[in-house]
Every structure is written in C-alpha cells, then in structure tokens.
Amino acid sequence: MAFGRIGAIVAPTLIGLLMAANYSPQNAFMTFTVPSIMAALALLVVKERYGSYDKPQVEENIKLKATSNV
C-alpha cells in the first residue's frame, strides 16, 4: 500500500514537471506505461503466500471434515 501512496504523490508531480518541460500530454502519460505494465506483470507473477482471501473457506472445510469424522 505504501507504493501506491508514494505513486499517488509522485505521479502528479512528475506529470507536472513533464508538462512544464513542454512535453505533449500524450507523451507525458506514455512515460507511465512501462512502470504500469511492469507492475501488472509483477502482480500476475508473484504468488501470494499469506493471503486472507481464502481463510474463511479453508476454516469451513476444516470444520466440515472434523464433524464428518465423528
């Protein structure tokens, strides 16, 4: 989350600097395509080991297995 917050601060500043340096708006925003694509690929490649999105389902499966063995 910290990277997102840093990006939210740095991105408008960088765009402002690029616009002040007489870059066209299209070229200024195109400078962000490479980092954006790299971030998207990193999210696809990195396996989340400690995610909490499946904990309720896993806990329910454990309860079901425990009660079915009785």
N, C-alpha and C positions, 0 to 999 in steps of 0.2 A: 504494500500500500504506500510505502514511503516513496517508491519510484514514481508512482502515479502522481503523488502530491508535488514532488520535485518537478516532474514534467509539466504539471499544470501551472507552475510558476515560471519555469524556464522557457517553455514553448512560446507564449505570447511575447515575452521579452525578445527572444531570438527572431520571431517574425517581425517585430517592430524594428529591430536592427537591420534586417534584410530589406525591409521596405524603405528604411531611411537611406540604405545604400543603393537605391534606385533599381532594385530587383522588381520584376513584374510579380503580381500576386500569384500567378500560376507557378512561376519558378520558385518563389519563396515557399509555397506549400509543397512543391515537389521535393524539396530538401528533406521533408519528413517522411517520405515514402520508404526509404531504405530502413531507418530505425523502426518504422511501423511494421514492415514485413518481417524484419528480424525478430521483433517481439512476438508477432503472431506465430512464427515458426518455433520459437522457444516455448511458447505455451503448448503447442502441439507435441513437441518432442519430450518435454520434461514430464516425467511420471510423478504424480502427486502421491507420496507415500503416506502422509498423515492427514489425509482429507477427512472431513467430518460429514461429508455428504451421504455416506453410506452407513454410518454408525447406527441409526435407528433400525434400518433393515437388518443389519447383522445381529443386533441385540434381539430383535424379534425372532430371528431364525434360531438363536441360541435358546430362547425361551420355549419355542415350539419343540426343539429337539429334547430339551430337558423334560417337558411334560409328556412327550410321546413315549419316552422310555420307562415311564412309571407304570 
